[in-house]
Amino acid sequence: RKEVEQDPGPFNVPEGATVAFNCTYSNSASQSFFWYRQDCRKEPKLLMSVYSSGNEDGRFTAQLNRASQYISLLIRDSKLSDSATYLCVVNQAGTALIFGKGTTLSVSS
Amino acid sequence: GAGVSQSPSNKVTEKGKDVELRCDPISGHTALYWYRQRLGQGLEFLIYFQGNSAPDKSGLPSDRFSAERTGESVSTLTIQRTQQEDSAVYLCASSSRAVLYEQYFGPGTRLTVT
């Protein structure tokens, strides 16, 4: 089983849509969780951390379910500029980040 | 302030040659990471430095790969006797001791082995 698994997509949605991405991780010792964003042929950039109680940043909401080892990202009111690959990332103490392969989102007008 | 920088941005080399890739982390960031991303694939962890020491080298794919870091600053990733399967984008990231997990990536070096 892969350490971090994501549906690769692509998710094709119209502007204004709400879209949700899911991610599962295999190691119950994982301690920190993140969503990164990667634009085509660019480096990944941190989008948001994911906290146990869930957290929101504008149109983006992240949730964590430790019991199910499941992380989600919800994007409301999608913009054209949201088109990118979204990487689910987990960390265990003392090790580097483990990246999922990403979910591709394409928002169209 | 300045972000993570990497050089060269592109490198084309012949199979069998050695290459050196350089990373300059954000000033003051104690942790430095190397990743590899093959075309259409996810990020593959290679090695992690905390200061000048490398507590985790588990991701280096073979003994042709090595990395060092000096002065808690610049790092070089060396690939000896390059093979075509080494072709990828090599990404460097750094983070501060306070927030180890918020990594800031450089633009990467695109390596093509012909």
Interface residues (C-beta under 8 A of the other chain):
Chain A: S32 F34 K42 E43 P44 K45 L46 S49 L87 N91 G94 T95 A96 L97 I98 F99 G100 K101 G102
Chain B: Y33 Y35 Q41 G42 L43 F45 Y48 P55 D56 G59 L91 L100 Y101 E102 Q103 Y104 F105 G106 P107 G108
